[in-house]
Amino acid sequence: MKLKNTLLSLLLAVAVLFLPACAGENGESQSSQSSQTENVTAAEGFYVEGTTLYDANRNPFVMRGINHAHSWFKDQLETAIPAIAKTGANTVRVVLSDGQQWQKDPAEDVEKIVELCKTNKMICVLEVHDNTGMDDIDRLLKTVDYWLELKPLLDKNKEYVILNISNEWVGEWDAETWYDGYSQAVKKLRDGGINNLIMIDAAGWGQYAESIGKHGKELFEADPNKNIIFSIHMYGSAGKNARMIQRNLNYATSNDLCVVVGEFGYNHSDGDVDEAFIMQYCTENDIGYIGWSWKGNGGGVEYLDISHDWEGNSLSEDWGENLINGENGIKATSKICSVFE
């Protein structure tokens, strides 16, 4: 009996010795708990794993979309969004203003945008345009304050909304300022409780993809959620030929980062764009693309209008027809996000 009790005591001691190292309070392993926490967070909305973007149903999602300049054409919202959806686009990137340069888009208007996108089965990428080409970190952080005002809306739409913090912030080809500003912005967003997938444009008006190569991985790792997709805008610099297009996208993918072509055209003031190769390469490599822009371009770049009218009855021959009806265009390659099924 005494021997039996001694053996029992030894067995209990061994069990207690190993329990703290192997299990949490409920008996599950700590690594299992961590994995489950990450999966729960991921399942609430869009998330990235390596170079792949997943939706809330854990299905890969490849963006095929169109930009819409809402902040300057507020009265065209209910015409433009359904018209864009009819092209087969699965994503629309929407221009907003936080009030630093243009009239601020209030929360109730942004909610209307999101609901209209959902009704038309398109994922909504929201971006603030006020800091385009600017290098001021304080301005970027003020934009973060705007997003924090929209937290309730963003929080309940994580499976439908991607947060593109600021359009083309950092006009200089300056990877250091880009990293310094966005590392602060991401921290402030996450500390404020915003858990949506974050999209970040490259430096140099969105075209300096090397900024992603230099500091993208570091920026991704600094995000406590590790949930960032990077965006390159491809015009006459970043998108001028096949070699440049591949090199720029590889700055992200070679570092195991997810990337999208957040804007591109067929031509621009800084040179011709190889839009056919952009669409081909993105199709072959499951990379998203979003064409600029539906309608409303001015200042000499009216040629970037995808449609001649807001209703989409007349697509521009050189740009809209190719983007939407081309071999690797939206109609041929777009798949509606599974959250709408």
Buried (B, 14 or more C-beta within 10 A) or exposed (E): EEEEEEEEEEEEEEEEEEEEEEBBEEEEEEEEBEEEEBEEBBBBBBBBBEBEBBBBEEEEBBBBBBBBBBBEBEEBBEBBBBBBBEBBBBBBBBBBBBBBBBEBBEBEBBBBBBBBBBEBBBBBBBBBBBBBEBBBBEBBEBBBEBBBBBBEBBBEBBBBBBBBBBBBBBBBBBBEBBBBBBBBBBBBBBEBEBBBBBBBBBBBBBBBBBBBBBBBBEBBEBBEBEBBBBBBBBBBBBBBEBEBBEBBBBBBBEBEBBBBBBBBBBBBEBEBBBBBBBBBBBBEBEBBBBBBBBBBBEEEBEEBBBBBEBBBEEBBEEBBEBBBBBEBBBEBBBEBBBBBE
